[in-house]
Amino acid sequence: MSTILVVDDEANIRKLLEKELSEEGYQVLSAPDGETAVELVRGNDVDLVVLDIRMEGQSGIETLRQLILEKKTLPVILHTGYAEYKLDFSTWMASAYVMKSSDLSELKETIRGLLS
């Protein structure tokens, strides 16, 4: 079973993704901020990260850099409601960029593709 780390400062988004991804058969960890996410990656066998960009404290872009330094092969999906970050070259380090939506099919499909 693959382990996915969901990182988002909005509790309702974390809970929704935890529920939906658990139903898909994944083990799901969650973090409310980037600092906690980096600690969870250090202490757990995480197979993929779903990461928000705009968060309180450390941004998702800074968290992305730290996650890649911790584990270079770790797939990271930037999951955001802001399309303009897709043009920011610092987001290109991510494995994928998925816009937040009430329809989670694109996110789930991206996760399946990266974990296969």
C-alpha angles and dihedrals in degrees: 000000000000121000119223124193115210114201118189133132091219109086093204092056091049092050093047093050092044090054096044096044093045088054087054088059101259127130105237129206121181138202131190094210145017097260092056090046093056091049091050091051090050093051103037141048097252116180099187140004128216104201132189116215104209108057137144112268113356112032124234090247092058090044089051090056092050093047091052090050089052096047117007095194096049110122112229124192115199105218111190145145092224118086095187092075090066088076093051107102092215089068091058089083088074121094092229143358117219126179116230112253139159085242105074096186095104092050092047092047091049091050092050091049095050094046096046 
